[in-house]
């Protein structure tokens, strides 16, 4: 593509209250777009506590808003415990609005939460819509069980607000895999604005490689951010203790959000098993997955895209609550042969999990189960964005404004 724009700007919003999925997805899209288009600048608004731990390509930057943590029961609390949640939300809302006013984006892409955390971006959406900014809602291919999502959205009239504000809705998956609004009463106007762009392909950097990548064959065990991943890692260690002759060593990534007490406990437990190596976090997970013989994961969206991108045999042990997103994705992927799946209760059986781990590296990769399966999300998004920005340039030239901003 390589079209050059003089001053095109995209603002992205990632509420980031649990895990790393939203920020990593935004970052992947942003990096792909600046590779395709010169003169494009992208700013990501993120609540992730470790947003600064990732590297960002030229013309991609981030604004950190105060962090809010989602607890296991679905409630929220401020990361800074001395600041009231209400005050934290007011600060976030103000920073988001001021950023939008000063950055003056041509496109605003919102990840997953249509109105943001507790409605914090509605004012900004209204402001940008009046300015003629393109407003895009990006949804995972699986949001949650329909009964849970419908109840959540009805309480806050989310469907009506999507209809009011958003120009397009991007679904980050193909329509034949899953429909994020299945079972919901979505108006035809919303359905007509939905673009199933495809899964987001990942790649590795050839400039720098992960210092944590082991030599030889290994099974990678990852729970994403790690906030609720300790049970799976305990189960993997138990499986290796149950069967000391498992042929492949395991590289376990705890995740940056794993509670400190669990991190210490798991590290000590794993130290007794020679085949297991434990690290806390690596910001180049793509390299670790690309180098693995097989992957064991809970099956969040980004890890799933990486498994498909690098064509790795995978075992998914999904989270069951507070959202059923991972369970729905794992069941669907298992149904069509892309991955193997165990429910958490099944993975608690050390002998069963050990047998599954022993067989996993010999499993056919995803591409063998679904021949011709492709991940088209990034080039599709790039094409859509390019068309919009070229149209914007042409409109400005016709109106005599050129490329000068107010």
ChimeraX attribute file (.defattr): number of C-alpha atoms within 10 A of each C-alpha:
attribute: neighborCount
match mode: 1-to-1
recipient: residues
	/A:1	11
	/A:2	12
	/A:3	12
	/A:4	14
	/A:5	17
	/A:6	13
	/A:7	16
	/A:8	21
	/A:9	19
	/A:10	22
	/A:11	23
	/A:12	24
	/A:13	25
	/A:14	26
	/A:15	23
	/A:16	26
	/A:17	22
	/A:18	23
	/A:19	23
	/A:20	23
	/A:21	20
	/A:22	24
	/A:23	24
	/A:24	18
	/A:25	18
	/A:26	21
	/A:27	24
	/A:28	17
	/A:29	20
	/A:30	26
	/A:31	17
	/A:32	18
	/A:33	24
	/A:34	19
	/A:35	15
	/A:36	17
	/A:37	18
	/A:38	17
	/A:39	16
	/A:40	21
	/A:41	22
	/A:42	26
	/A:43	23
	/A:44	23
	/A:45	26
	/A:46	25
	/A:47	23
	/A:48	24
	/A:49	21
	/A:50	14
	/A:51	19
	/A:52	12
	/A:53	10
	/A:54	12
	/A:55	12
	/A:56	14
	/A:57	12
	/A:58	11
	/A:59	16
	/A:60	18
	/A:61	18
	/A:62	18
	/A:63	16
	/A:64	18
	/A:65	23
	/A:66	18
	/A:67	23
	/A:68	24
	/A:69	19
	/A:70	17
	/A:71	14
	/A:72	13
	/A:73	8
	/A:74	11
	/A:75	8
	/A:76	16
	/A:77	17
	/A:78	19
	/A:79	17
	/A:80	13
	/A:81	9
	/A:82	7
	/A:83	11
	/A:84	13
	/A:85	17
	/A:86	12
	/A:87	11
	/A:88	19
	/A:89	20
	/A:90	13
	/A:91	14
	/A:92	24
	/A:93	23
	/A:94	17
	/A:95	17
	/A:96	20
	/A:97	19
	/A:98	13
	/A:99	17
	/A:100	20
	/A:101	13
	/A:102	8
	/A:103	15
	/A:104	19
	/A:105	24
	/A:106	19
	/A:107	21
	/A:108	26
	/A:109	22
	/A:110	28
	/A:111	24
	/A:112	18
	/A:113	20
	/A:114	24
	/A:115	21
	/A:116	17
	/A:117	18
	/A:118	13
	/A:119	14
	/A:120	20
	/A:121	22
	/A:122	18
	/A:123	15
	/A:124	20
	/A:125	23
	/A:126	13
	/A:127	15
	/A:128	22
	/A:129	17
	/A:130	9
	/A:131	12
	/A:132	11
	/A:133	17
	/A:134	20
	/A:135	22
	/A:136	21
	/A:137	22
	/A:138	22
	/A:139	22
	/A:140	21
	/A:141	24
	/A:142	24
	/A:143	22
	/A:144	21
	/A:145	18
	/A:146	17
	/A:147	10
	/A:148	13
	/A:149	17
	/A:150	19
	/A:151	12
	/A:152	12
	/A:153	15
	/A:154	11
	/A:155	8
	/A:156	13
	/A:157	12
	/A:158	17
	/A:159	17
	/A:160	14
	/A:161	14
	/A:162	19
	/A:163	17
	/A:164	13
	/A:165	19
	/A:166	20
	/A:167	16
	/A:168	20
	/A:169	23
	/A:170	23
	/A:171	25
	/A:172	25
	/A:173	25
	/A:174	18
	/A:175	14
	/A:176	8
	/A:177	15
	/A:178	19
	/A:179	17
	/A:180	21
	/A:181	19
	/A:182	14
	/A:183	12
	/A:184	14
	/A:185	9
	/A:186	13
	/A:187	11
	/A:188	9
	/A:189	10
	/A:190	17
	/A:191	13
	/A:192	10
	/A:193	15
	/A:194	16
	/A:195	18
	/A:196	21
	/A:197	23
	/A:198	23
	/A:199	25
	/A:200	26
	/A:201	21
	/A:202	22
	/A:203	12
	/A:204	16
	/A:205	11
	/A:206	7
	/A:207	5
	/A:208	9
	/A:209	13
	/A:210	15
	/A:211	10
	/A:212	17
	/A:213	19
	/A:214	15
	/A:215	7
	/A:216	10
	/A:217	16
	/A:218	25
	/A:219	24
	/A:220	24
	/A:221	26
	/A:222	25
	/A:223	28
	/A:224	26
	/A:225	19
	/A:226	25
	/A:227	20
	/A:228	20
	/A:229	23
	/A:230	19
	/A:231	14
	/A:232	23
	/A:233	21
	/A:234	18
	/A:235	19
	/A:236	25
	/A:237	23
	/A:238	21
	/A:239	23
	/A:240	26
	/A:241	19
	/A:242	17
	/A:243	16
	/A:244	12
	/A:245	11
	/A:246	17
	/A:247	14
	/A:248	18
	/A:249	19
	/A:250	28
	/A:251	23
	/A:252	25
	/A:253	24
	/A:254	27
	/A:255	24
	/A:256	20
	/A:257	20
	/A:258	21
	/A:259	15
	/A:260	10
	/A:261	8
	/A:262	18
	/A:263	20
	/A:264	11
	/A:265	12
	/A:266	19
	/A:267	17
	/A:268	12
	/A:269	14
	/A:270	21
	/A:271	13
	/A:272	11
	/A:273	16
	/A:274	12
	/A:275	19
	/A:276	21
	/A:277	18
	/A:278	18
	/A:279	13
	/A:280	14
	/A:281	19
	/A:282	19
	/A:283	14
	/A:284	18
	/A:285	20
	/A:286	21
	/A:287	23
	/A:288	25
	/A:289	25
	/A:290	21
	/A:291	19
	/A:292	23
	/A:293	20
	/A:294	26
	/A:295	29
	/A:296	26
	/A:297	23
	/A:298	29
	/A:299	26
	/A:300	23
	/A:301	24
	/A:302	22
	/A:303	22
	/A:304	22
	/A:305	18
	/A:306	22
	/A:307	28
	/A:308	24
	/A:309	21
	/A:310	21
	/A:311	18
	/A:312	25
	/A:313	24
	/A:314	30
	/A:315	26
	/A:316	27
	/A:317	23
	/A:318	25
	/A:319	23
	/A:320	14
	/A:321	12
	/A:322	12
	/A:323	16
	/A:324	18
	/A:325	23
	/A:326	24
	/A:327	25
	/A:328	19
	/A:329	23
	/A:330	25
	/A:331	18
	/A:332	16
	/A:333	19
	/A:334	17
	/A:335	12
	/A:336	12
	/A:337	16
	/A:338	24
	/A:339	27
	/A:340	19
	/A:341	25
	/A:342	20
	/A:343	16
	/A:344	17
	/A:345	8
	/A:346	13
	/A:347	23
	/A:348	18
	/A:349	15
	/A:350	20
	/A:351	16
	/A:352	15
	/A:353	22
	/A:354	24
	/A:355	14
	/A:356	17
	/A:357	24
	/A:358	16
	/A:359	11
	/A:360	22
	/A:361	22
	/A:362	11
	/A:363	15
	/A:364	16
	/A:365	21
	/A:366	22
	/A:367	18
	/A:368	13
	/A:369	13
	/A:370	12
	/A:371	8
	/A:372	8
	/A:373	11
	/A:374	15
	/A:375	20
	/A:376	17
	/A:377	20
	/A:378	21
	/A:379	19
	/A:380	16
	/A:381	20
	/A:382	20
	/A:383	13
	/A:384	11
	/A:385	17
	/A:386	20
	/A:387	11
	/A:388	15
	/A:389	19
	/A:390	15
	/A:391	12
	/A:392	15
	/A:393	18
	/A:394	13
	/A:395	13
	/A:396	14
	/A:397	12
	/A:398	10
	/A:399	9
	/A:400	10
	/A:401	12
	/A:402	13
	/A:403	14
	/A:404	9
	/A:405	7
	/A:406	5
